[in-house]
C-alpha cells in the first residue's frame, strides 16, 4: 500500500459513515402497529334499579334462656321413698305434680303427738273455765255486790290455759304442714334440667333435688347494632311502667345445629341500659310454646342453644336497595351506560348480610353490574348477557328495552328522588 492510499483511507471511511447515517434517517424502518378494536371483551349480567318499598330485616344472635329457672329444694328431711316417672333429666311435668316423696312416718307420729297435746290443753282450758264460774258464784254468795277482782275470778289462769290451746293448735298445724311437705310438688309447668338425687337417698333440708325451668315460653336476649336502632320501633315503658310504645316487632329464631329449625316470637321488652362492654342495646325476644312440634320444626328448642335472629324492622317507602355482592370495597359499584362500564361511588345508609340501602350515588333505571369483575377500568366496552335474570337469547326484546334505558331513553322522564335527594 502506497502512501497516497494510506492518506485517503480515513476520508473514505468517514464518507461511508455519512452515507449510512443519511440512509437510516431518510428511510426509517416501519413498525406494524396493532389495530384498536371496538369489540367488547366482557360479558356482564345487569339489574335495572327501581324504587320500591322495603321492610328491613335486622339480624342478631343470642342464647335461649327459660322464663323461670329455679332449684328444687326439700323443706323436710328423710329418705326418698318414691319418685315420679317424670323426675328425669329432660322430662316434662305439670304444676302440682308430685315429683318426690319422702318417708313420712316420723311426721305422722309428730301429728299424733301434737293432737294429744292439743287435747290435753283443751281439757285444761275446760277445767279452768269451770273454776272461773265457781269463783264467781262464791263471790256473789258471800254478799259482795262490787265487781270481783281478776285474781278472784282466776283470769290469769284462764288466759294461760287459752294460750296452751293456741300453742297446741299451732304445733299440730306445723306437724301437718311438715307431713304435706314430704310430698314435693312441682311449682309450675316445667321440665327437669338437672337431677341430683334418686330413690333411697337420705336428704336433709336445703339439699338440691333438681334444677327445673318453666316451659310456657323462653326468652332470648338479643343485641342490636347501633346502626339498626333508627329502623325499628321497640317497646318502651315510662316511670309508672306504662307502655310508651306498644309495638312488639316480630322475630324469627333460627338454628342449624343439626337441621334448620325456625321459631316465631316477638320482642317483648327493651333493656334500660346499653351493655358496658359492647356499647350495644339489648332487647328480649319471647317465644311462646317453644316445645311444641310445628310444621316449621320437628324438634323443640333447647335451653342454652345458640340461635340467630331476624327482627322485623320498619317499612321504608321508595328506596333503592342493591345486593352486597355488587359493591366493591364497600364504596363503589359498576354501571353499564352505552355499553361501557362506569364506576360509581355511593353512600350506604344501612346494610345487612345480603342487601345495602343506598342513600346517594345511584338513580332509578341505572343498569347495575352483578357479574364479579377483576381489575377493570371505567370505560371498558362490555356486552350485556342478561337483564334482571332474563338472558339475551331467551328474551332479546327485554334486553333491547334495557339497552335503551342504558342509552338514555328515560332522560325525558325528569329527575327522581331517592331518600329525598334529586338524581
C-alpha positions as CSV (number, residue, x, y, z in Angstrom):
1,X,0.0,0.0,0.0
2,X,1.5,3.3,-1.1
3,X,1.5,6.5,0.9
4,X,-1.4,8.0,-1.2
5,X,-3.7,5.2,-0.3
6,X,-2.9,5.5,3.4
7,X,-3.8,9.2,3.2
8,X,-7.2,8.6,1.5
9,X,-8.4,5.7,3.7
10,X,-9.7,7.7,6.6
11,X,-11.5,10.0,4.3
12,X,-13.2,7.1,2.5
13,X,-14.4,5.6,5.9
14,X,-15.8,9.0,7.0
15,X,-17.7,9.4,3.8
16,X,-19.1,5.8,4.2
17,X,-20.4,6.6,7.7
18,X,-22.1,9.7,6.5
19,X,-23.9,7.9,3.7
20,X,-25.1,5.2,6.0
21,X,-26.4,7.7,8.5
22,X,-28.2,9.6,5.8
23,X,-29.9,6.4,4.5
24,X,-31.1,5.4,8.0
25,X,-32.5,8.9,8.8
26,X,-34.1,9.2,5.4
27,X,-35.7,5.8,5.2
28,X,-36.6,4.7,8.8
29,X,-37.8,1.1,9.4
30,X,-41.6,0.8,9.6
31,X,-43.2,-1.0,12.6
32,X,-46.6,-2.7,12.4
33,X,-49.0,-1.2,15.0
34,X,-51.8,-3.3,16.5
35,X,-55.2,-2.1,15.4
36,X,-57.5,-1.0,18.2
37,X,-60.7,-3.0,18.3
38,X,-64.1,-1.8,19.3
39,X,-65.3,-5.3,20.0
40,X,-66.4,-5.7,23.7
41,X,-64.2,-8.0,25.7
42,X,-66.5,-8.7,28.7
43,X,-70.0,-10.1,29.1
44,X,-71.9,-9.0,32.2
45,X,-75.3,-9.5,33.9
46,X,-77.1,-6.4,35.0
47,X,-80.0,-5.4,37.1
48,X,-82.3,-2.5,36.4
49,X,-82.5,-0.4,39.6
50,X,-86.0,0.7,40.7
51,X,-87.6,2.3,43.7
52,X,-89.5,0.0,46.0
53,X,-91.0,-0.4,49.4
54,X,-88.7,-2.4,51.7
55,X,-89.3,-3.9,55.1
56,X,-85.9,-4.2,56.8
57,X,-84.8,-7.4,58.5
58,X,-82.3,-6.8,61.3
59,X,-80.0,-9.6,62.2
60,X,-78.9,-10.6,65.7
61,X,-78.0,-13.6,67.8
62,X,-78.4,-14.9,71.3
63,X,-78.7,-17.9,73.7
64,X,-82.0,-19.4,74.7
65,X,-82.9,-19.0,78.4
66,X,-86.0,-20.1,80.3
67,X,-88.6,-17.7,81.6
68,X,-88.1,-19.0,85.1
69,X,-85.4,-21.3,86.3
70,X,-85.1,-22.5,89.9
71,X,-83.6,-25.1,92.2
72,X,-86.0,-27.7,93.7
73,X,-85.2,-28.0,97.4
74,X,-86.8,-30.0,100.2
75,X,-88.2,-28.3,103.3
76,X,-88.1,-31.5,105.4
77,X,-85.5,-34.3,106.0
78,X,-85.9,-38.0,105.4
79,X,-85.3,-40.9,103.0
80,X,-86.7,-40.7,99.4
81,X,-89.3,-43.4,99.2
82,X,-90.7,-42.7,95.7
83,X,-90.1,-40.5,92.6
84,X,-92.3,-39.6,89.7
85,X,-91.6,-41.2,86.3
86,X,-91.2,-37.6,85.1
87,X,-88.4,-37.0,87.6
88,X,-85.7,-37.5,84.9
89,X,-83.5,-35.1,83.1
90,X,-85.3,-33.7,80.1
91,X,-88.8,-34.9,81.3
92,X,-91.7,-32.5,81.4
93,X,-94.1,-32.2,84.4
94,X,-97.3,-30.3,85.3
95,X,-97.9,-27.8,88.1
96,X,-98.8,-29.6,91.3
97,X,-97.5,-33.0,90.2
98,X,-95.7,-34.9,93.0
99,X,-92.1,-35.4,91.9
100,X,-90.5,-36.8,95.1
101,X,-92.0,-38.5,98.1
102,X,-90.1,-38.6,101.4
103,X,-90.6,-41.1,104.2
104,X,-93.5,-39.6,106.3
105,X,-93.8,-42.0,109.2
106,X,-91.9,-39.7,111.6
107,X,-94.1,-36.8,110.6
108,X,-97.3,-38.8,111.2
109,X,-96.1,-39.6,114.7
110,X,-95.5,-35.9,115.2
111,X,-99.0,-35.2,114.2
112,X,-100.4,-37.6,116.8
113,X,-98.2,-36.1,119.5
114,X,-99.4,-32.6,118.5
115,X,-103.1,-33.9,118.6
116,X,-102.6,-35.3,122.1
117,X,-101.0,-32.1,123.3
118,X,-104.0,-30.2,121.9
119,X,-106.5,-32.5,123.6
120,X,-104.7,-32.0,127.0
121,X,-104.7,-28.2,126.5
122,X,-108.4,-28.1,125.7
123,X,-109.2,-30.3,128.7
124,X,-107.2,-27.9,131.0
125,X,-109.0,-24.9,129.4
126,X,-112.4,-26.5,130.2
127,X,-111.4,-27.2,133.8
128,X,-110.2,-23.6,134.2
129,X,-113.4,-22.2,132.8
130,X,-115.3,-24.2,135.4
131,X,-113.1,-22.9,138.2
132,X,-113.8,-19.3,137.0
133,X,-117.5,-19.9,137.1
134,X,-117.3,-21.4,140.5
135,X,-115.2,-18.5,141.8
136,X,-117.8,-16.0,140.5
137,X,-120.6,-17.9,142.3
138,X,-118.6,-18.0,145.6
139,X,-118.0,-14.2,145.3
140,X,-121.7,-13.5,145.0
141,X,-122.7,-15.9,147.8
142,X,-120.6,-14.0,150.2
143,X,-122.7,-10.9,149.6
144,X,-120.2,-9.0,147.5
145,X,-122.0,-6.6,145.2
146,X,-119.0,-4.9,143.6
147,X,-117.1,-6.3,140.6
148,X,-114.9,-9.3,141.6
149,X,-111.1,-8.8,141.1
150,X,-109.3,-10.6,138.2
151,X,-107.4,-12.7,140.6
152,X,-110.6,-13.9,142.3
153,X,-112.1,-14.8,139.0
154,X,-108.8,-16.6,138.0
155,X,-108.5,-14.7,134.8
156,X,-104.6,-15.1,134.6
157,X,-105.1,-18.9,134.9
158,X,-107.8,-18.8,132.2
159,X,-105.5,-16.8,129.8
160,X,-102.7,-19.3,130.4
161,X,-105.0,-22.2,129.6
162,X,-106.2,-20.5,126.4
163,X,-102.6,-19.8,125.4
164,X,-101.7,-23.5,125.8
165,X,-104.6,-24.4,123.5
166,X,-103.4,-22.0,120.8
167,X,-99.8,-23.3,121.1
168,X,-101.0,-26.9,120.7
169,X,-103.1,-25.9,117.7
170,X,-100.0,-24.3,116.1
171,X,-97.9,-27.3,116.8
172,X,-100.5,-29.5,115.1
173,X,-100.6,-27.2,112.1
174,X,-96.9,-27.3,111.8
175,X,-96.8,-31.1,112.0
176,X,-99.5,-31.3,109.3
177,X,-97.5,-28.9,107.1
178,X,-94.3,-30.9,107.6
179,X,-96.2,-34.1,106.6
180,X,-97.6,-32.3,103.5
181,X,-94.0,-31.2,102.6
182,X,-92.9,-34.9,102.4
183,X,-94.7,-34.9,99.0
184,X,-92.6,-32.4,96.9
185,X,-94.8,-30.9,94.2
186,X,-93.9,-29.0,91.0
187,X,-94.4,-25.3,91.4
188,X,-95.2,-24.7,87.7
189,X,-95.4,-26.5,84.4
190,X,-91.8,-27.2,83.6
191,X,-89.0,-29.5,82.7
192,X,-86.1,-31.2,84.5
193,X,-82.8,-29.6,83.6
194,X,-80.5,-31.4,86.1
195,X,-81.3,-34.2,88.6
196,X,-79.2,-34.6,91.7
197,X,-80.9,-37.3,93.9
198,X,-82.6,-40.6,93.4
199,X,-84.7,-43.3,95.1
200,X,-83.5,-44.4,98.5
201,X,-81.2,-41.4,99.2
202,X,-81.4,-39.7,102.6
203,X,-81.8,-35.9,102.2
204,X,-82.0,-33.0,104.6
205,X,-83.4,-29.5,104.4
206,X,-81.6,-27.5,101.7
207,X,-80.2,-30.4,99.7
208,X,-80.6,-29.8,95.9
209,X,-83.0,-32.2,94.4
210,X,-83.2,-30.9,90.8
211,X,-82.8,-27.9,88.6
212,X,-86.0,-27.1,86.9
213,X,-87.4,-24.4,84.5
214,X,-90.7,-23.3,83.2
215,X,-91.9,-24.3,79.8
216,X,-94.7,-21.8,79.0
217,X,-92.2,-19.7,77.0
218,X,-88.5,-19.0,76.6
219,X,-86.6,-15.8,76.2
220,X,-83.6,-14.8,74.0
221,X,-81.5,-11.7,74.8
222,X,-80.6,-10.1,71.5
223,X,-78.1,-7.3,70.9
224,X,-78.9,-4.6,68.3
225,X,-76.3,-2.8,66.2
226,X,-76.4,1.0,66.8
227,X,-76.9,1.5,63.0
228,X,-80.1,-0.6,63.3
229,X,-81.8,1.5,66.1
230,X,-83.3,4.1,63.8
231,X,-85.0,1.4,61.8
232,X,-87.0,-0.4,64.5
233,X,-89.8,0.5,66.9
234,X,-89.1,-1.0,70.3
235,X,-91.5,-1.4,73.3
236,X,-90.7,1.1,76.0
237,X,-92.1,1.8,79.5
238,X,-92.4,5.1,81.4
239,X,-91.7,5.7,85.1
240,X,-95.1,4.1,86.0
241,X,-94.4,1.0,83.9
242,X,-96.9,2.1,81.3
243,X,-96.1,1.3,77.8
244,X,-95.0,4.3,75.8
245,X,-94.6,2.4,72.6
246,X,-96.9,-0.6,72.3
247,X,-95.2,-2.2,69.2
248,X,-93.9,-5.7,69.6
249,X,-91.7,-6.4,66.5
250,X,-91.9,-9.9,65.1
251,X,-88.7,-12.0,65.3
252,X,-87.8,-15.3,63.6
253,X,-85.4,-17.5,65.5
254,X,-83.2,-19.9,63.5
255,X,-80.9,-22.7,64.4
256,X,-78.8,-25.0,62.2
257,X,-77.1,-27.3,64.7
258,X,-78.3,-30.5,63.1
259,X,-81.1,-29.4,60.7
260,X,-82.5,-26.0,60.0
261,X,-85.2,-25.0,62.5
262,X,-87.3,-21.9,62.9
263,X,-89.4,-20.5,65.7
264,X,-91.6,-17.3,65.7
265,X,-91.7,-14.8,68.5
266,X,-91.9,-11.2,69.4
267,X,-89.7,-8.5,71.1
268,X,-91.4,-8.0,74.5
269,X,-89.2,-5.6,76.2
270,X,-86.1,-3.3,75.9
271,X,-83.4,-3.2,78.5
272,X,-82.9,0.0,80.3
273,X,-79.1,0.5,79.6
274,X,-76.5,-0.1,77.0
275,X,-74.2,-3.0,77.6
276,X,-70.9,-1.7,79.2
277,X,-68.7,-4.0,77.2
278,X,-70.2,-3.9,73.7
279,X,-72.0,-0.5,74.0
280,X,-75.0,-2.1,72.3
281,X,-78.6,-2.0,73.4
282,X,-80.2,-5.4,74.2
283,X,-83.8,-6.4,73.6
284,X,-85.6,-9.6,74.8
285,X,-87.5,-11.8,72.5
286,X,-90.1,-14.2,73.7
287,X,-91.1,-17.5,72.0
288,X,-94.4,-19.0,73.2
289,X,-94.9,-22.8,73.3
290,X,-91.3,-23.4,72.4
291,X,-91.6,-27.2,73.0
292,X,-94.5,-27.9,70.7
293,X,-94.0,-29.7,67.4
294,X,-95.0,-27.5,64.4
295,X,-94.6,-27.6,60.6
296,X,-91.6,-25.2,60.9
297,X,-89.5,-27.5,63.0
298,X,-89.6,-31.1,64.2
299,X,-87.5,-30.6,67.3
300,X,-88.3,-28.5,70.4
301,X,-85.9,-25.7,71.3
302,X,-83.2,-26.3,73.8
303,X,-82.1,-24.3,76.8
304,X,-78.6,-22.8,76.2
305,X,-79.0,-23.3,72.5
306,X,-77.2,-20.7,70.3
307,X,-79.6,-19.2,67.8
308,X,-79.7,-16.5,65.1
309,X,-82.5,-14.0,64.9
310,X,-84.1,-11.9,62.2
311,X,-86.1,-9.0,63.6
312,X,-88.7,-7.2,61.6
313,X,-87.9,-3.5,61.3
314,X,-89.6,-0.5,59.8
315,X,-91.0,-0.5,56.2
316,X,-89.4,2.2,54.1
317,X,-91.0,3.6,51.0
318,X,-89.4,4.4,47.6
319,X,-85.8,3.3,48.4
320,X,-83.0,1.8,46.4
321,X,-81.6,-1.5,47.7
322,X,-78.8,-3.5,45.9
323,X,-77.1,-6.8,46.7
324,X,-73.9,-6.6,48.7
325,X,-72.2,-8.8,46.1
326,X,-72.3,-5.9,43.6
327,X,-70.4,-3.5,45.9
328,X,-66.6,-3.3,45.7
329,X,-64.6,-2.3,48.8
330,X,-67.8,-1.1,50.4
331,X,-67.8,2.2,48.4
332,X,-68.4,1.8,44.7
333,X,-70.2,-0.2,42.0
334,X,-70.1,-0.6,38.2
335,X,-72.9,0.5,36.0
336,X,-73.4,0.0,32.2
337,X,-74.1,3.0,30.1
338,X,-73.8,3.0,26.3
339,X,-72.3,-0.5,26.5
340,X,-69.4,0.8,28.7
341,X,-68.6,0.3,32.3
342,X,-69.0,3.3,34.6
343,X,-67.5,3.3,38.1
344,X,-69.9,4.9,40.5
345,X,-69.2,6.0,44.1
346,X,-72.1,5.5,46.5
347,X,-73.2,6.2,50.1
348,X,-74.7,3.3,52.1
349,X,-77.4,4.2,54.7
350,X,-77.9,0.7,56.1
351,X,-76.7,-2.7,55.4
352,X,-77.3,-6.3,56.4
353,X,-75.8,-9.6,55.3
354,X,-77.5,-9.5,51.9
355,X,-78.7,-6.0,51.0
356,X,-77.5,-2.4,51.2
357,X,-79.8,0.6,51.4
358,X,-78.4,3.4,49.2
359,X,-78.8,7.0,50.2
360,X,-76.9,8.6,47.3
361,X,-74.9,7.7,44.3
362,X,-77.4,5.7,42.3
363,X,-80.6,6.5,40.4
364,X,-83.7,4.7,39.3
365,X,-83.2,2.8,35.9
366,X,-79.4,2.6,36.3
367,X,-78.1,-0.7,35.0
368,X,-76.2,-2.2,37.9
369,X,-73.5,-4.8,37.1
370,X,-74.0,-8.1,39.0
371,X,-71.1,-10.0,37.5
372,X,-68.0,-10.1,39.6
373,X,-65.2,-8.1,37.9
374,X,-61.5,-8.1,38.4
375,X,-59.2,-5.2,37.7
376,X,-61.2,-3.2,35.1
377,X,-61.2,0.4,34.3
378,X,-64.1,2.7,33.8
379,X,-65.0,3.0,30.1
380,X,-64.4,-0.7,29.2
381,X,-66.7,-2.0,26.5
382,X,-69.0,-4.8,27.6
383,X,-71.8,-6.9,26.3
384,X,-74.9,-7.4,28.4
385,X,-75.7,-11.1,28.7
386,X,-78.8,-10.9,30.9
387,X,-81.0,-8.2,32.3
388,X,-82.9,-8.8,35.6
389,X,-82.2,-12.5,35.3
390,X,-83.5,-12.8,31.7
391,X,-80.9,-14.0,29.3
392,X,-80.3,-12.2,26.0
393,X,-81.0,-15.3,23.9
394,X,-84.3,-16.0,25.6
395,X,-85.7,-12.5,25.6
396,X,-83.9,-10.3,23.2
397,X,-86.8,-7.8,23.3
398,X,-86.4,-7.3,27.0
399,X,-82.7,-6.8,26.5
400,X,-83.3,-4.3,23.8
401,X,-85.5,-2.3,26.2
402,X,-82.9,-2.5,28.9
403,X,-80.2,-1.2,26.5
404,X,-82.4,1.7,25.5
405,X,-82.7,2.5,29.2
406,X,-78.9,2.5,29.4
407,X,-78.7,4.8,26.4
408,X,-80.8,7.5,28.0
409,X,-84.4,6.6,27.0
410,X,-85.6,7.8,30.4
411,X,-83.9,11.1,30.3
412,X,-87.1,12.9,29.5
413,X,-89.0,11.5,32.5
414,X,-87.4,14.1,34.8
415,X,-85.3,13.7,37.9
416,X,-86.1,11.0,40.5
417,X,-85.7,11.3,44.2
418,X,-84.0,8.7,46.3
419,X,-84.4,9.3,50.1
420,X,-85.1,12.9,49.4
421,X,-82.1,13.5,47.1
422,X,-82.7,14.5,43.5
423,X,-81.0,12.3,40.9
